[in-house]
Every structure is written in structure tokens, then in C-alpha cells.
Amino acid sequence: MKFWDTSALLPVLVEEDATDAARQLLAADPQALIWMLTGVELLSVLGRLCRQTRGLDDVLPSLRAGATSLVARCTRVTDMDGARRRAERLVGVHPLAAADALQLGAALVACDDTPPRLTFVTLDRQLGRSAALEGFRVVGLGSKQ
């Protein structure tokens, strides 16, 4: 069981350098954990990608369907209040955007505030550094800023 940040799930849907590694790691993780709003984040990224890249409009419906299917097979951390409380602390000690702090807060909820019990998967270097400082084992599949 691993906690998956949105950045680590995107290459499962869209071909990137980290696609093979992400797909293999996810296939080996039948109890993948995600934050309850990861699906919204994925759909947002896909929409932005399609708006910024010519010729992708035709594939957006299948990308959205893939994202919805991917999220449905993951276990979602739904304790929004718990994630929020942890995120409020995290933004005070780490240079994180609100959404990244909420992702990390949800991971803390998932492991009952015992980070060594859970692996955190991300492509985001700053979020990965913050997760490691919190005590998570971090798996990075590449290096996004």
C-alpha cells in the first residue's frame, strides 16, 4: 500500500518519461491510496494539458474516462477535516502550496500520523522533500519541479 500524489498518477494516463515506472509501480500496488480530491486535480491537469496542446481535444474524453476509472480503483482518504488540520501545520513548516499540503495531510491521516508505515509516491520534488522530512519513505518516478 502506497499513497499516490496526483503528479505520480498523471504518467499512468499520459505518456511521459515516468510512464513505464508509474504503471509498473501502480500495478504492484493493489491498495493504492489517494486523497479524496485527487480525481479533481487529475481532471484539472488533463483539461489544462488539452487546452495548451493542439490536437488533444479529441482524446480528452478518453483521458477523462481513464482518470475516472483510475480514481475509482484507488482507496480514497476522505477525512477532509483531518487532512485540513494537518495541512494547516504543514504549510507553516514546509514550502508547500495548499493542494500539496492537503495531499501530504491526507497521507498523514492514512497512516495515523506514523509516516514510516507508508510509502509516498510523487514526481514533485518539493512535495517529496517535505514528505521525507515528515518521515515518509518517498518513491520518486522522475523530477518535476
C-alpha positions as a Python dict, from the first residue, in 0.01 Angstrom:
ca = {
    (1, 'M'): (0, 0, 0),
    (2, 'K'): (136, 338, -109),
    (3, 'F'): (0, 692, -106),
    (4, 'W'): (-6, 837, -458),
    (5, 'D'): (21, 1209, -523),
    (6, 'T'): (-155, 1341, -833),
    (7, 'S'): (179, 1407, -1004),
    (8, 'A'): (265, 1037, -986),
    (9, 'L'): (-70, 928, -1132),
    (10, 'L'): (-62, 1158, -1435),
    (11, 'P'): (201, 948, -1621),
    (12, 'V'): (-28, 648, -1586),
    (13, 'L'): (-273, 835, -1810),
    (14, 'V'): (-46, 1046, -2032),
    (15, 'E'): (276, 927, -2193),
    (16, 'E'): (574, 1082, -2013),
    (17, 'D'): (927, 977, -1921),
    (18, 'A'): (794, 823, -1599),
    (19, 'T'): (505, 634, -1760),
    (20, 'D'): (659, 285, -1755),
    (21, 'A'): (780, 318, -1395),
    (22, 'A'): (447, 463, -1277),
    (23, 'R'): (241, 192, -1445),
    (24, 'Q'): (462, -87, -1309),
    (25, 'L'): (458, 52, -955),
    (26, 'L'): (82, 104, -962),
    (27, 'A'): (22, -247, -1098),
    (28, 'A'): (217, -381, -799),
    (29, 'D'): (9, -173, -554),
    (30, 'P'): (-342, -323, -537),
    (31, 'Q'): (-437, -95, -243),
    (32, 'A'): (-320, 240, -381),
    (33, 'L'): (-424, 530, -158),
    (34, 'I'): (-516, 877, -283),
    (35, 'W'): (-661, 1195, -138),
    (36, 'M'): (-1035, 1232, -195),
    (37, 'L'): (-984, 1528, -432),
    (38, 'T'): (-709, 1372, -642),
    (39, 'G'): (-963, 1299, -915),
    (40, 'V'): (-1045, 1670, -942),
    (41, 'E'): (-674, 1750, -961),
    (42, 'L'): (-621, 1492, -1235),
    (43, 'L'): (-913, 1624, -1439),
    (44, 'S'): (-783, 1978, -1396),
    (45, 'V'): (-436, 1884, -1519),
    (46, 'L'): (-580, 1694, -1815),
    (47, 'G'): (-803, 1986, -1909),
    (48, 'R'): (-514, 2232, -1887),
    (49, 'L'): (-292, 1999, -2092),
    (50, 'C'): (-555, 1971, -2364),
    (51, 'R'): (-611, 2349, -2371),
    (52, 'Q'): (-237, 2411, -2404),
    (53, 'T'): (-158, 2139, -2659),
    (54, 'R'): (-303, 2148, -3007),
    (55, 'G'): (-474, 1835, -3129),
    (56, 'L'): (-554, 1681, -2792),
    (57, 'D'): (-919, 1789, -2780),
    (58, 'D'): (-1025, 1466, -2950),
    (59, 'V'): (-862, 1249, -2681),
    (60, 'L'): (-983, 1449, -2379),
    (61, 'P'): (-1299, 1237, -2329),
    (62, 'S'): (-1095, 914, -2318),
    (63, 'L'): (-836, 1073, -2088),
    (64, 'R'): (-1113, 1188, -1854),
    (65, 'A'): (-1267, 839, -1859),
    (66, 'G'): (-926, 689, -1782),
    (67, 'A'): (-877, 927, -1490),
    (68, 'T'): (-1221, 847, -1351),
    (69, 'S'): (-1154, 474, -1380),
    (70, 'L'): (-812, 507, -1217),
    (71, 'V'): (-950, 704, -923),
    (72, 'A'): (-1235, 454, -879),
    (73, 'R'): (-995, 166, -828),
    (74, 'C'): (-795, 351, -560),
    (75, 'T'): (-880, 379, -193),
    (76, 'R'): (-959, 740, -109),
    (77, 'V'): (-871, 920, 214),
    (78, 'T'): (-1197, 1101, 290),
    (79, 'D'): (-1124, 1262, 627),
    (80, 'M'): (-1120, 1617, 492),
    (81, 'D'): (-1116, 1775, 835),
    (82, 'G'): (-820, 1563, 943),
    (83, 'A'): (-630, 1641, 622),
    (84, 'R'): (-708, 2012, 664),
    (85, 'R'): (-582, 2022, 1023),
    (86, 'R'): (-256, 1855, 923),
    (87, 'A'): (-221, 2078, 616),
    (88, 'E'): (-255, 2386, 836),
    (89, 'R'): (55, 2272, 1027),
    (90, 'L'): (239, 2160, 713),
    (91, 'V'): (217, 2498, 537),
    (92, 'G'): (384, 2652, 841),
    (93, 'V'): (686, 2423, 832),
    (94, 'H'): (729, 2334, 461),
    (95, 'P'): (723, 2549, 145),
    (96, 'L'): (408, 2384, 8),
    (97, 'A'): (111, 2509, -191),
    (98, 'A'): (-225, 2444, -28),
    (99, 'A'): (-315, 2148, -252),
    (100, 'D'): (22, 1982, -188),
    (101, 'A'): (-16, 2035, 187),
    (102, 'L'): (-360, 1874, 169),
    (103, 'Q'): (-213, 1577, -22),
    (104, 'L'): (51, 1534, 246),
    (105, 'G'): (-208, 1589, 518),
    (106, 'A'): (-423, 1313, 370),
    (107, 'A'): (-121, 1080, 367),
    (108, 'L'): (-68, 1156, 737),
    (109, 'V'): (-433, 1069, 802),
    (110, 'A'): (-392, 744, 608),
    (111, 'C'): (-100, 629, 822),
    (112, 'D'): (-243, 753, 1154),
    (113, 'D'): (42, 1006, 1180),
    (114, 'T'): (305, 732, 1162),
    (115, 'P'): (478, 814, 829),
    (116, 'P'): (734, 531, 834),
    (117, 'R'): (440, 291, 786),
    (118, 'L'): (356, 431, 441),
    (119, 'T'): (539, 498, 115),
    (120, 'F'): (462, 830, -56),
    (121, 'V'): (480, 829, -438),
    (122, 'T'): (532, 1162, -613),
    (123, 'L'): (702, 1328, -908),
    (124, 'D'): (703, 1663, -733),
    (125, 'R'): (1047, 1721, -581),
    (126, 'Q'): (939, 1978, -321),
    (127, 'L'): (646, 1767, -207),
    (128, 'G'): (876, 1465, -197),
    (129, 'R'): (1129, 1652, 17),
    (130, 'S'): (855, 1764, 255),
    (131, 'A'): (714, 1410, 276),
    (132, 'A'): (1061, 1274, 353),
    (133, 'L'): (1110, 1536, 624),
    (134, 'E'): (779, 1424, 774),
    (135, 'G'): (918, 1070, 788),
    (136, 'F'): (764, 902, 482),
    (137, 'R'): (956, 666, 257),
    (138, 'V'): (939, 854, -72),
    (139, 'V'): (939, 699, -416),
    (140, 'G'): (1008, 948, -694),
    (141, 'L'): (948, 844, -1051),
    (142, 'G'): (1123, 1141, -1208),
    (143, 'S'): (1189, 1505, -1138),
    (144, 'K'): (917, 1764, -1186),
    (145, 'Q'): (967, 2100, -1022),
}
